[in-house]
Amino acid sequence: MSQAFVKEREEQWLHEVPPSITALIYYLTLENNGIRVYEKKMVRDSENGREVHVMSNGLSYSKDEKGVWYVI
């Protein structure tokens, strides 16, 4: 019996993305149907000093103390 389809890629969640901005951009671009997502600016959170990456998809992302990405 042959396989009816070939899966393009395994689904990945934001918290599974490696903690680099390059990996985040790659992940967001894939999630955006291949339309390039880029970093518009980076600011520091005044409360905790963490980097906040404002992206072209309209959302901002940061990493927690374990280096895991999350949406702000």
C-alpha positions in Angstrom: 0.0 0.0 0.0 1.5 3.4 -1.0 1.2 6.5 1.0 -1.5 8.9 -0.3 0.4 12.0 0.5 3.7 13.2 1.7 3.7 15.5 4.7 5.6 18.7 4.0 6.9 19.3 7.5 6.2 18.5 11.1 4.0 21.0 12.9 6.1 23.1 15.2 4.9 25.4 18.1 6.4 28.7 18.9 7.8 27.5 22.2 9.8 24.8 20.3 11.6 27.4 18.1 15.3 27.7 19.0 16.1 31.0 20.8 17.7 32.9 18.0 16.1 35.7 16.0 17.0 33.9 12.7 15.0 30.8 13.9 12.1 33.0 14.9 12.0 34.7 11.5 12.2 31.4 9.7 9.3 29.9 11.8 7.1 33.0 11.4 7.7 33.1 7.6 6.7 29.4 7.4 3.6 30.2 9.4 2.8 33.2 7.2 2.5 30.9 4.1 6.0 31.7 3.0 5.6 35.5 3.0 8.7 36.9 4.6 8.4 38.2 8.2 11.1 40.5 9.4 12.1 42.3 12.5 10.9 46.0 12.5 12.7 47.0 15.6 14.0 45.7 18.9 13.4 47.4 22.2 14.1 46.6 25.9 11.3 45.9 28.3 11.5 48.5 31.0 10.2 46.0 33.7 12.6 43.1 33.2 15.2 44.3 30.7 14.4 41.6 28.1 14.6 42.2 24.4 11.3 42.6 22.7 11.3 42.0 18.9 8.6 43.9 17.0 7.9 41.9 13.9 6.3 42.8 10.5 3.4 40.4 11.2 2.1 42.9 13.8 3.1 40.9 16.9 5.9 41.3 19.4 8.0 38.4 20.7 10.3 37.9 23.6 12.1 35.0 25.4 11.4 33.9 28.9 14.1 33.1 31.5 14.5 29.7 29.9 15.0 31.1 26.4 11.6 30.1 25.1 9.8 32.4 22.7 6.4 33.9 23.6 4.1 36.5 22.2 3.8 39.7 24.1 
